[in-house]
Amino acid sequence: MAPPPRGSRPRHVPQRTCVACRQTSAKRQLVRIVRGPDGTVIIDPTGKRSGRGAYLCESPECWQAGLTRGVLPRALKIETIPEDDLQNLSAFAQRLGLQP
Ligand SMILES: [Zn+2]
């Protein structure tokens, strides 16, 4: 069996679904949000934290749906996002262009 050509990369790109718009994108184009074991909800830019994760597009509309329409708590299987964490998430969403 011939070895694979040098420089080739596996074709498989991990796909994830945005919990707001349900569109599938490459994992790197989505923002991962993780509910930690202590109940905190944080943005996980590395994608490596353990805990229940949910993904949102880098789109203000999706963040608005995630933060204000209960999409994100549902995806993370919690009642509500803790106030402090919600503020962090809102600040992130505003950097994406979401109007406060
Ligand atoms: Zn989306």
Residues whose N, C-alpha, C, O or C-beta is under 5 A from the ligand:
A	BS01	ZN	C18 A20 C21 C57 C62
